[in-house]
């Protein structure tokens, strides 16, 4: 049975730590190998995302593989949603692995479990496992141990937040969350982890934080999008060397002041590099090859 990469909670501590350690250990993120030579990866995107598409394409192509992309206008989604038990097995004749993006992975569990090829969740509304692990890679490259490290999430919840909370089972940082409105799903997760706290203000979330995440703005009103902003004043209340990470591309995250965005504190490029590294290691893992620690 093939391995699938769907959610953090499906992975044990050793696997999460192995993926993070190996991703960080790649000498050069753009290193070219022949690991994917002769292999084809299919990408099914229910919503366009240039950043995710570039990352996956870069990972597969730099390892010698082929990519087939099908976007939201391809007319495939209805067939997959209605007949996935019958349609998904057909991919085994044409592809070696399948990436999905913005599809509700939780509804596919029974079908995916029996797939003869790896399925990789590149991001869904309820889970962004690769993004969360890549962010841990970023944090560990600056802070060698995460015990005592404080992170803050400011903005709406998305799959990255849910996966960050799940990854905390394997990495000992704390997380303070400030949302524009109450979110029962986030509160339920917070109640299960003593290191997760939901707070009332962005200032409280950011206070002395080592890492600040610019959360999603997807569910915000126009007025809220103007008010919710990570600016120099907010960053000044964080730890003196705090770093800013993004829950998605800047246009998908809450507003970040241009001075903060242009400063060394903003880690957008470093996150992109970490995600490329992580996706290369995921490919090795799902094919169950080259697993020893680097």
PAPADO-875388 format. One record per residue (C-alpha): residue in one letter; chain; x, y, z. Coordinates in pm, 1 decimal. Each point is the difference from the previous one (the first is absolute). Example, Ala and Ser with C-alpha at 12.3 -4.5 7.8 and 13.67 -1.06 7.14 Angstrom:
<pts>
<pt A; A; <1230.0; -450.0; 780.0>>
<pt S; A; <137.0; 344.0; -66.0>>
</pts>
This chain:
<pts>
<pt X; A; <0.0; 0.0; 0.0>>
<pt X; A; <130.8; 340.9; -97.0>>
<pt X; A; <56.8; 277.1; 246.9>>
<pt X; A; <-216.2; 310.8; -14.4>>
<pt X; A; <75.2; 347.5; 133.5>>
<pt X; A; <-331.3; 150.4; 105.8>>
<pt X; A; <6.7; 142.5; 354.6>>
<pt X; A; <249.5; 49.6; 278.9>>
<pt X; A; <-206.5; -212.8; 237.0>>
<pt X; A; <46.3; -297.0; -233.8>>
<pt X; A; <377.8; 17.1; 58.0>>
<pt X; A; <186.1; -106.7; 310.5>>
<pt X; A; <263.6; 207.3; 177.8>>
<pt X; A; <294.6; -181.1; -157.2>>
<pt X; A; <-133.3; 53.8; -352.3>>
<pt X; A; <-63.9; 370.7; 53.5>>
<pt X; A; <343.7; 51.9; 149.1>>
<pt X; A; <163.7; -204.4; -276.8>>
<pt X; A; <-164.3; 205.8; -274.4>>
<pt X; A; <96.2; 326.5; 169.1>>
<pt X; A; <358.5; -110.7; 65.5>>
<pt X; A; <53.3; -128.2; -352.9>>
<pt X; A; <-156.4; 310.1; -157.3>>
<pt X; A; <230.2; 224.8; 201.6>>
<pt X; A; <297.4; -220.8; -87.2>>
<pt X; A; <-21.8; 37.8; -377.9>>
<pt X; A; <318.6; 195.8; -85.7>>
<pt X; A; <-174.7; 209.8; -265.3>>
<pt X; A; <-378.7; 24.5; -33.7>>
<pt X; A; <33.0; 3.4; -381.0>>
<pt X; A; <221.9; -309.4; -15.1>>
<pt X; A; <-85.3; -210.2; -306.2>>
<pt X; A; <-23.7; -377.5; 28.2>>
<pt X; A; <-136.7; -288.6; -205.0>>
<pt X; A; <-234.7; -134.8; 267.9>>
<pt X; A; <-318.1; 72.8; -199.4>>
<pt X; A; <133.7; -101.7; -342.3>>
<pt X; A; <-263.2; -213.7; -169.0>>
<pt X; A; <-268.0; 112.2; 244.1>>
<pt X; A; <-299.0; 223.8; -71.7>>
<pt X; A; <-180.8; 210.3; 258.2>>
<pt X; A; <-355.1; 123.4; -63.9>>
<pt X; A; <-121.4; 319.0; 166.3>>
<pt X; A; <-374.5; 53.6; 51.5>>
<pt X; A; <-62.7; 358.0; 111.7>>
<pt X; A; <-354.5; 95.1; 98.1>>
<pt X; A; <119.5; 359.7; 42.4>>
<pt X; A; <291.1; 175.3; -174.7>>
<pt X; A; <314.6; 60.7; 202.8>>
<pt X; A; <309.7; 111.1; -186.1>>
<pt X; A; <218.5; -38.7; 309.4>>
<pt X; A; <-103.0; -361.5; 66.8>>
<pt X; A; <16.0; -93.6; -366.8>>
<pt X; A; <350.1; 145.9; -36.7>>
<pt X; A; <119.6; -180.3; 312.4>>
<pt X; A; <-132.2; -341.5; -103.2>>
<pt X; A; <117.1; 39.7; -358.6>>
<pt X; A; <344.6; 106.9; 116.5>>
<pt X; A; <30.7; -295.5; 237.2>>
<pt X; A; <-103.2; -261.4; -259.0>>
<pt X; A; <189.0; 151.2; -296.8>>
<pt X; A; <321.4; 57.5; 197.3>>
<pt X; A; <-12.2; -370.1; 85.8>>
<pt X; A; <-42.8; -99.1; -364.7>>
<pt X; A; <-373.1; -75.8; -4.3>>
<pt X; A; <-293.2; 108.3; -214.3>>
<pt X; A; <-296.9; 212.1; 105.6>>
<pt X; A; <-356.8; 5.0; -130.2>>
<pt X; A; <-208.5; 290.1; 130.1>>
<pt X; A; <-380.2; 16.4; -5.0>>
<pt X; A; <-151.7; 321.5; 135.6>>
<pt X; A; <-349.9; 86.1; 119.5>>
<pt X; A; <-129.5; 67.4; -352.3>>
<pt X; A; <72.1; -349.7; -126.5>>
<pt X; A; <-344.9; -140.3; 79.4>>
<pt X; A; <142.0; -290.4; 201.4>>
<pt X; A; <-123.6; 91.8; 346.5>>
<pt X; A; <-358.9; -123.5; -41.7>>
<pt X; A; <123.2; -336.3; -127.1>>
<pt X; A; <244.8; -30.4; 290.9>>
<pt X; A; <-254.3; 106.7; 261.0>>
<pt X; A; <-277.4; -228.3; -126.7>>
<pt X; A; <196.8; -298.2; -125.7>>
<pt X; A; <335.7; 18.9; 177.5>>
<pt X; A; <-10.7; -367.1; 104.0>>
<pt X; A; <-22.5; -94.1; -366.7>>
<pt X; A; <213.5; 280.7; -152.7>>
<pt X; A; <296.3; 25.9; 235.0>>
<pt X; A; <132.2; -353.8; -63.2>>
<pt X; A; <31.0; 89.7; -370.0>>
<pt X; A; <284.2; 237.5; 86.2>>
<pt X; A; <219.2; -300.6; 78.6>>
<pt X; A; <32.2; -69.7; -373.5>>
<pt X; A; <129.5; 346.7; -80.5>>
<pt X; A; <160.5; 149.2; 311.6>>
<pt X; A; <230.4; -96.6; 285.8>>
<pt X; A; <-135.2; 244.4; 258.2>>
<pt X; A; <-284.6; 245.7; 35.9>>
<pt X; A; <3.6; 347.3; 153.8>>
<pt X; A; <-329.3; 155.0; 104.1>>
<pt X; A; <-54.8; 363.5; 91.5>>
<pt X; A; <-302.6; 160.6; 167.5>>
<pt X; A; <-197.7; -322.6; 3.2>>
<pt X; A; <-170.2; -126.7; 320.4>>
<pt X; A; <238.9; -282.3; 81.1>>
<pt X; A; <-205.1; -115.2; 301.1>>
<pt X; A; <-275.6; -111.9; -239.8>>
<pt X; A; <241.8; -221.2; -193.4>>
<pt X; A; <145.8; -210.2; 280.4>>
<pt X; A; <-153.9; -334.9; -88.0>>
<pt X; A; <82.7; 29.7; -371.0>>
<pt X; A; <355.8; 130.2; 47.1>>
<pt X; A; <91.5; -272.8; 245.5>>
<pt X; A; <-17.4; -258.6; -277.8>>
<pt X; A; <165.4; 203.2; -275.9>>
<pt X; A; <291.9; -188.3; -163.6>>
<pt X; A; <196.8; 325.9; -40.1>>
<pt X; A; <93.0; 275.0; 250.0>>
<pt X; A; <-244.7; 287.4; 54.3>>
<pt X; A; <151.8; 323.5; 131.2>>
<pt X; A; <-214.3; 273.4; 146.9>>
<pt X; A; <162.1; 321.5; -123.2>>
<pt X; A; <-251.9; 200.5; 200.7>>
<pt X; A; <-365.6; -18.2; 92.3>>
<pt X; A; <-242.7; 212.7; 201.9>>
<pt X; A; <51.5; -219.4; 306.2>>
<pt X; A; <365.8; -95.3; -36.8>>
<pt X; A; <329.1; 140.7; -132.8>>
<pt X; A; <246.5; -260.2; 127.6>>
<pt X; A; <291.1; 88.6; -229.2>>
<pt X; A; <-28.5; 370.9; 80.4>>
<pt X; A; <-0.4; -67.5; 375.3>>
<pt X; A; <302.3; -230.6; -12.3>>
<pt X; A; <186.0; 242.8; -227.5>>
<pt X; A; <-66.3; 278.8; 250.6>>
<pt X; A; <151.3; -220.4; 269.8>>
<pt X; A; <304.5; -39.3; -227.1>>
<pt X; A; <23.5; 380.9; -13.1>>
<pt X; A; <-27.1; 36.9; 375.7>>
<pt X; A; <257.1; -270.9; 72.8>>
<pt X; A; <255.1; 156.4; -233.4>>
<pt X; A; <-5.3; 308.5; 223.2>>
<pt X; A; <-92.4; -151.6; 335.6>>
<pt X; A; <174.1; -335.8; 42.0>>
<pt X; A; <-243.6; -113.1; 266.8>>
<pt X; A; <-366.8; 101.0; 8.0>>
<pt X; A; <-51.9; -62.9; 370.2>>
<pt X; A; <-96.0; 339.5; 144.4>>
<pt X; A; <-56.7; 156.9; -341.8>>
<pt X; A; <-322.3; 202.6; -33.1>>
<pt X; A; <-190.2; 45.1; -325.4>>
<pt X; A; <-299.9; 221.3; -72.6>>
<pt X; A; <-275.3; -37.0; -259.9>>
<pt X; A; <-185.2; 319.5; -90.7>>
<pt X; A; <-290.2; -20.1; -245.2>>
<pt X; A; <-256.0; -254.5; -117.6>>
<pt X; A; <57.0; -371.8; 29.5>>
<pt X; A; <87.4; -215.6; -298.7>>
<pt X; A; <150.0; -341.4; -64.9>>
<pt X; A; <346.4; 120.8; 100.0>>
<pt X; A; <-119.2; 95.4; 349.1>>
<pt X; A; <-174.3; -333.5; 51.7>>
<pt X; A; <316.6; -183.9; -108.3>>
<pt X; A; <222.1; 219.9; 217.1>>
<pt X; A; <-207.2; -96.2; 301.9>>
<pt X; A; <28.0; -367.1; -96.8>>
<pt X; A; <378.7; 24.5; -49.0>>
<pt X; A; <34.2; 132.8; 355.0>>
<pt X; A; <-48.8; -357.6; 117.7>>
<pt X; A; <351.4; -65.9; -132.8>>
<pt X; A; <175.6; 335.6; 47.4>>
<pt X; A; <-16.1; 183.4; 335.8>>
<pt X; A; <-72.0; 364.3; -91.7>>
<pt X; A; <-299.0; 194.7; 132.4>>
<pt X; A; <-257.8; 183.4; -209.2>>
<pt X; A; <-221.4; 298.5; 76.9>>
<pt X; A; <-286.0; 55.7; -244.4>>
<pt X; A; <-194.3; 320.0; -64.7>>
<pt X; A; <-300.3; -34.3; -232.7>>
<pt X; A; <-235.0; 270.4; -131.9>>
<pt X; A; <-294.2; -198.2; 135.7>>
<pt X; A; <-59.0; -313.4; 203.4>>
<pt X; A; <80.6; -327.0; -176.7>>
<pt X; A; <-136.3; -312.3; 168.8>>
<pt X; A; <237.9; -230.0; -191.6>>
<pt X; A; <306.0; 191.7; 119.9>>
<pt X; A; <-128.0; 16.4; 356.7>>
<pt X; A; <-62.5; -374.8; 1.8>>
<pt X; A; <357.8; -63.5; -113.6>>
<pt X; A; <133.6; 249.3; 256.1>>
<pt X; A; <-181.1; -182.1; 280.0>>
<pt X; A; <189.3; -316.3; -90.5>>
<pt X; A; <344.8; 162.6; 23.5>>
<pt X; A; <113.2; 198.5; 302.7>>
<pt X; A; <261.5; 182.8; -210.5>>
<pt X; A; <-266.1; 151.8; -227.3>>
<pt X; A; <-176.8; 311.8; 124.2>>
<pt X; A; <-270.0; 208.9; -167.9>>
<pt X; A; <41.6; 366.5; 98.3>>
<pt X; A; <-210.1; 311.5; -52.3>>
<pt X; A; <241.8; 237.2; -174.1>>
<pt X; A; <279.1; -7.0; -256.7>>
<pt X; A; <223.4; 190.8; 241.7>>
<pt X; A; <-46.7; -270.3; 263.5>>
<pt X; A; <72.9; -275.2; -251.6>>
<pt X; A; <317.3; 168.5; -125.3>>
<pt X; A; <141.0; 94.5; 341.7>>
<pt X; A; <352.8; -145.0; 26.4>>
<pt X; A; <-73.6; -247.9; -282.4>>
<pt X; A; <298.3; -142.4; -187.9>>
<pt X; A; <-204.3; -66.1; -313.6>>
<pt X; A; <-312.0; 175.7; -123.5>>
<pt X; A; <-223.3; -155.4; -263.9>>
<pt X; A; <-202.3; 227.6; -224.7>>
<pt X; A; <-323.6; -196.2; -3.5>>
<pt X; A; <-255.3; -25.0; -276.6>>
<pt X; A; <-230.2; 286.0; -93.0>>
<pt X; A; <-240.9; -214.0; -202.5>>
<pt X; A; <-295.7; 31.3; 238.5>>
<pt X; A; <52.3; 364.5; 90.0>>
<pt X; A; <-229.3; 285.3; -95.1>>
<pt X; A; <137.7; 294.8; -196.7>>
<pt X; A; <7.7; 202.0; 321.3>>
<pt X; A; <186.9; -272.8; 188.6>>
<pt X; A; <259.4; -28.2; -275.2>>
<pt X; A; <83.5; 366.6; 50.4>>
<pt X; A; <29.5; -30.0; 378.0>>
<pt X; A; <187.5; -327.9; 30.6>>
<pt X; A; <362.5; 76.2; -80.3>>
<pt X; A; <345.5; -110.0; 110.5>>
<pt X; A; <192.9; 324.3; 27.1>>
<pt X; A; <320.9; 122.8; 158.6>>
<pt X; A; <-172.2; 75.8; 329.3>>
<pt X; A; <-132.5; -354.5; 29.5>>
<pt X; A; <339.5; -148.2; -88.0>>
<pt X; A; <165.1; 225.5; 258.2>>
<pt X; A; <-202.3; -172.9; 271.1>>
<pt X; A; <131.2; -341.8; -104.1>>
<pt X; A; <341.2; -143.0; 88.0>>
<pt X; A; <288.3; 219.2; -117.5>>
<pt X; A; <92.3; -239.2; -284.3>>
<pt X; A; <-353.3; -117.8; -85.2>>
<pt X; A; <-66.7; -128.6; -348.4>>
<pt X; A; <-314.1; 30.1; -211.0>>
<pt X; A; <-139.7; -301.5; -185.0>>
<pt X; A; <-295.7; -12.4; -235.7>>
<pt X; A; <-296.3; -238.4; 2.6>>
<pt X; A; <-10.5; 26.0; -380.6>>
<pt X; A; <104.4; 248.6; -263.8>>
<pt X; A; <-7.0; 365.2; 121.2>>
<pt X; A; <-322.9; 70.5; -190.1>>
<pt X; A; <-167.8; -286.5; 188.3>>
<pt X; A; <127.0; 109.5; 342.5>>
<pt X; A; <-97.5; 291.7; 216.5>>
<pt X; A; <159.3; 328.4; -94.9>>
<pt X; A; <367.2; 45.4; 81.9>>
<pt X; A; <149.5; 347.8; 16.6>>
<pt X; A; <239.1; 61.3; -289.8>>
<pt X; A; <284.4; 85.2; 237.2>>
<pt X; A; <-41.2; -333.1; 178.5>>
<pt X; A; <-33.8; -185.4; -330.5>>
<pt X; A; <326.7; 153.0; -125.2>>
<pt X; A; <188.0; -70.0; 323.4>>
<pt X; A; <219.4; -302.7; 84.2>>
<pt X; A; <-273.7; -110.0; 240.6>>
<pt X; A; <-224.4; -108.9; -291.0>>
<pt X; A; <74.6; -359.4; -94.3>>
<pt X; A; <-210.3; -44.5; -314.2>>
<pt X; A; <296.4; -109.5; -214.4>>
<pt X; A; <137.6; -226.2; 272.3>>
<pt X; A; <-341.3; -167.8; 28.6>>
<pt X; A; <-4.9; -64.5; -375.4>>
<pt X; A; <343.3; -162.4; 20.8>>
<pt X; A; <-103.6; -215.7; 296.2>>
<pt X; A; <-312.3; -119.2; -181.1>>
<pt X; A; <205.2; -104.0; -302.7>>
<pt X; A; <234.3; -193.2; 227.1>>
<pt X; A; <-289.1; -162.1; 186.0>>
<pt X; A; <-184.8; -108.2; -313.4>>
<pt X; A; <313.7; -170.2; -131.3>>
<pt X; A; <26.6; -198.1; 321.4>>
<pt X; A; <-371.3; -85.7; -10.9>>
<pt X; A; <51.1; -160.9; -340.7>>
<pt X; A; <276.7; -219.7; 140.3>>
<pt X; A; <-219.4; -90.5; 294.1>>
<pt X; A; <-317.1; -91.3; -190.2>>
<pt X; A; <200.6; -225.0; -229.5>>
<pt X; A; <164.7; -150.1; 311.8>>
<pt X; A; <349.1; 55.3; -134.2>>
<pt X; A; <314.5; 170.7; 128.6>>
<pt X; A; <-134.2; 30.4; 353.7>>
<pt X; A; <314.3; -3.8; 218.9>>
<pt X; A; <74.8; 338.8; 156.7>>
<pt X; A; <232.9; 219.1; -202.1>>
</pts>
